[in-house]
């Protein structure tokens, strides 16, 4: 399965995600990241060698390549409207490429499972939003 057209449009419209990695000793870490979505996978990273010293890249270099990524936003509090996409995936070691802020070091995240909810931006009703689950690969 792959992302729907609606999921792709939403992911390409959002500038920020939260990325969760795990250190070699099992400590989870979550951090906001800018990202690029190419229609199939996600790219995270930045400019300069110092990006390799960030906790997210230290965690990936420790061999913990399983990650979680959440892209969501709150459209309104009244009425209550939230929407988003959650992804489990596998990260690859960073490579040099031209990315969102220019040439730099970027790691590609390949989705394995994703969930999306309320991408149409509807107010919450008496029940919570239905979730679409997709297995990728």
Secondary structure as the mmCIF struct_conf table of DSSP 4:
data_model
#
loop_
_struct_conf.conf_type_id
_struct_conf.id
_struct_conf.beg_label_comp_id
_struct_conf.beg_label_asym_id
_struct_conf.beg_label_seq_id
_struct_conf.end_label_comp_id
_struct_conf.end_label_asym_id
_struct_conf.end_label_seq_id
HELX_RH_AL_P HELX_RH_AL_P1 UNK A 5 UNK A 13
STRN STRN1 UNK A 16 UNK A 22
TURN_TY1_P TURN_TY1_P1 UNK A 24 UNK A 25
BEND BEND1 UNK A 26 UNK A 26
STRN STRN2 UNK A 28 UNK A 34
STRN STRN3 UNK A 36 UNK A 37
BEND BEND2 UNK A 39 UNK A 40
STRN STRN4 UNK A 41 UNK A 46
BEND BEND3 UNK A 47 UNK A 48
HELX_RH_3T_P HELX_RH_3T_P1 UNK A 49 UNK A 53
BEND BEND4 UNK A 54 UNK A 54
HELX_RH_AL_P HELX_RH_AL_P2 UNK A 55 UNK A 61
TURN_TY1_P TURN_TY1_P2 UNK A 62 UNK A 63
STRN STRN5 UNK A 66 UNK A 76
TURN_TY1_P TURN_TY1_P3 UNK A 77 UNK A 80
STRN STRN6 UNK A 81 UNK A 91
STRN STRN7 UNK A 95 UNK A 99
TURN_TY1_P TURN_TY1_P4 UNK A 100 UNK A 101
STRN STRN8 UNK A 102 UNK A 117
TURN_TY1_P TURN_TY1_P5 UNK A 119 UNK A 120
HELX_LH_PP_P HELX_LH_PP_P1 UNK A 122 UNK A 124
BEND BEND5 UNK A 126 UNK A 127
HELX_LH_PP_P HELX_LH_PP_P2 UNK A 128 UNK A 130
STRN STRN9 UNK A 131 UNK A 135
#
